[in-house]
Amino acid sequence: MARPRTATTTAAAGTSLTLKSIGEVSAETGIPHHVLRYWETRFDQLRPVTRAGNRRYYRPEHVALVKRINMLLHEQGYTIRGVRHLLETGDTSRPKPVATQPVLPAPVESAPLQVMLSVRNGLSAALAADEARRLR
């Protein structure tokens, strides 16, 4: 199997930085290309390196940021605005996640339930009588 093409550059200090294409980041994180491009417009910190032909290359810190944004949005229930605030300020106390606990349905009182059941039974009986009349 062929190895994925990965751009490698050498920094001034002599360390090697592996740059990943948008396709590689998408495959690694499970986030579609169009979502990554949208996030680039919403999060100032997510600015990949662009090369010839406007090809995007993500540094390792960009990939880590994409994973963090994904976790905050989809696992912790933050909004895009909330994640932006969190990334800009580093404040983890605000804003609170939108969904902290699952919303439970309101308890149903038994009296209205009995009324609804009797109405349903009456409608079922009327429908059955109508069907019987039509079949004669």
ChimeraX attribute file (.defattr): number of C-alpha atoms within 10 A of each C-alpha:
attribute: neighborCount
match mode: 1-to-1
recipient: residues
	/A:1	3
	/A:2	4
	/A:3	5
	/A:4	10
	/A:5	10
	/A:6	12
	/A:7	13
	/A:8	12
	/A:9	12
	/A:10	10
	/A:11	9
	/A:12	7
	/A:13	6
	/A:14	8
	/A:15	9
	/A:16	11
	/A:17	13
	/A:18	15
	/A:19	22
	/A:20	24
	/A:21	21
	/A:22	21
	/A:23	16
	/A:24	18
	/A:25	23
	/A:26	18
	/A:27	12
	/A:28	12
	/A:29	14
	/A:30	11
	/A:31	16
	/A:32	13
	/A:33	15
	/A:34	11
	/A:35	11
	/A:36	17
	/A:37	15
	/A:38	10
	/A:39	18
	/A:40	15
	/A:41	12
	/A:42	14
	/A:43	19
	/A:44	11
	/A:45	16
	/A:46	20
	/A:47	16
	/A:48	20
	/A:49	15
	/A:50	12
	/A:51	9
	/A:52	6
	/A:53	6
	/A:54	8
	/A:55	11
	/A:56	18
	/A:57	22
	/A:58	22
	/A:59	21
	/A:60	14
	/A:61	12
	/A:62	19
	/A:63	21
	/A:64	13
	/A:65	16
	/A:66	23
	/A:67	17
	/A:68	14
	/A:69	21
	/A:70	19
	/A:71	13
	/A:72	18
	/A:73	17
	/A:74	11
	/A:75	11
	/A:76	15
	/A:77	17
	/A:78	22
	/A:79	16
	/A:80	15
	/A:81	12
	/A:82	18
	/A:83	24
	/A:84	17
	/A:85	16
	/A:86	17
	/A:87	17
	/A:88	12
	/A:89	10
	/A:90	11
	/A:91	10
	/A:92	11
	/A:93	8
	/A:94	12
	/A:95	14
	/A:96	13
	/A:97	17
	/A:98	12
	/A:99	11
	/A:100	10
	/A:101	7
	/A:102	6
	/A:103	7
	/A:104	6
	/A:105	6
	/A:106	6
	/A:107	6
	/A:108	8
	/A:109	8
	/A:110	9
	/A:111	9
	/A:112	10
	/A:113	11
	/A:114	11
	/A:115	11
	/A:116	12
	/A:117	12
	/A:118	12
	/A:119	12
	/A:120	12
	/A:121	12
	/A:122	12
	/A:123	12
	/A:124	12
	/A:125	12
	/A:126	12
	/A:127	12
	/A:128	12
	/A:129	11
	/A:130	11
	/A:131	11
	/A:132	10
	/A:133	9
	/A:134	8
	/A:135	6
	/A:136	5
